[in-house]
């Protein structure tokens, strides 16, 4: 008997031969069909292919091939029979499209399906944005770009109007998230068209994205009126132009301040759409130029540069203070009362008879509420008469109220010449001398015996040692001050006594000498007065300065000696004259003063008081209205109310002090 293993091998060979004879093998491979025919790019799919010849050659790999994309190779395959083979593919993240199934053999022969396997997105296409999302009614055909996701090469775009009518678009595929399309729709202005993207797998986008056909935008050409005041709470504006729709809004916009105002109530549009009117509240709006903007219900706005001007109301003049002024007053302040005065406004005085007009000299001052304005005026050379007071605001608006200011001729001009003589002489005339305008005045200077003219001051300007002063053609007040100085006595010639003839003398008799001691106003010396002292003795002195003074030196006969608090006169053998000299400490308070109003009716009398100094050479007052005088505590009358600057100067032997104060009369 044959061994069992040999018998088994023969049996297997016989079975194989029988199977080969019973199941024939085709000569080449053909893919007749496959299932499924589609798949989504978010998972694994197993494709089962039916055909012939799958066992005619050894298969090396199976893949999906799409022009323009990479191949998708199967992860595994199984040949079930010569007529059936299956392959598994991972489609995750693969590009959607049509793929042919390709079978490769070890003999480098490739067999592919006649129809494609289609890879789809797992969800329908999505629309994120339409650019642009509107078109004007006369701009067809329209062009736009649809942006979204999950688009395919053969994706199409269609537009559906509010009645459900579909308008297909000519679609160009850019990539899987952008489509470009061109289309024409109906001529219904304001109609909205639902935009839909359709993929080849018949999936349709579901987002509610619309393309709107708009009418022409509004055009603004005129506005009536073209200006208003910012206290008007119900100003009606009528705007002319094109393409105004019912329900449109009107806006006033100031690009400088950012202020806006909109119509208070619904606008009224004419039947032809050429005019629209609305009410506005202008109260509180900043003044300026406001662009007039019309916005239709479809969101379209006018861009035309047509402007409406918001102003403050024209100024109103009620009164003026004072009501009159004197000709040739070069610095008159007027206060005008009324309303709606603006900062930097002008005040004019107009004489309709002569045609003369004058305006405030410097910038006006306007109160916070715009109810008062003040300004300075020069009335010099103006004709006498009635002048209308007119206020002009910076925006050009002018008051029309009747307020009158009267310019009167000046009274006869009398000027005051104050003549003061210092210590050591006189003047003729002296004191306060009143003179008429354009007159002359001659002043004679008369020094005392032992004195000479040191200097003559006219209005604080030195003129030299003049024996007389002539003021010619006087047109203002003047101050004359004459300073005298002592004439030094001549030095006596030196004499020598004859040499005495010696003769017997008796012992010397003790002798006493006289010492005269004095001091200035600002210091003390002890002892003082007339002191008799024995010959050859010493005399000690103590010295001190009073508050506000300091010691300068001690005059011993004619010799100045520097001293401090004490000094000794040694070995006295003759008579002597001693005087302690002091000076004032320089102080700004010497000229300090106070003042009080004595009479508050015109003319206004004011009293001036200051500290008195017995060592002062002279005092000078400048009252700020052109008048000056010399003297101590005095009174002065002011012809007009106003602000004045008062100056007081005190002059001492070695220094001076000046104080200035302001006063409102």
Buried (B, 14 or more C-beta within 10 A) or exposed (E): EEEEEEEEEEEEEEEEEEEEEEEEEBEEBBBEEBEEEEBBBEEEBBBBBBBBBBBBBEBEBBBBBBEEBEEBBBEEBEBEEBBBBBBBBBBEEBBBBBBBBBBBBEEEEEBBBEEBBBBBBEEBBBBEEBEEEBBBBEEBEBBBBBBBBBBBBBBBBBBBBEEEEEBEBEBEBEEBBBBBBBBEBBEEBBBBBBBBBBBBBEBEBEBEBBBBBBBBBBBBEEBEEEBBBBEBEEBBBBBBBBBBBEEBBBBBBBEEEEBEBBBBEEBBBEEEBBBBBBBBBBEEBEBBBBBBBBBBEBEBBBEBEBBBBBBBBBBBBEEBEEEEBBBBBEEBBBBBBBBBBBEEBBBBBBBEEEEBBBBBBEEBBBEEEBBBBBBBBBBEEBEBBBBBBBBBBEBEBEBEBEBEBEBEEEEEEEBBBBBBBBEBBEBEEBEBBEBEEEEEBEBEBBBBEEBEBBBBBBEEEEEEBBEEBEBEEBEEBBBBBBBBBEEEEEEEEEEEEEEEEEEEEEEEEEEEBEBEBEBBEBBBBEEBEEBEBEBEEEBEBEBBBBEEBEBBBBBBEEEEEEBEEEBEBEEBEEEBEBBBBBBBEEEEEBBBBEBEEEEEEEEBBBBBEBEEBEBBBBBBBBBBBEBBBBBBEBEBBBEBBBEBEBBBBBBBEEEBBBBEBEBEB
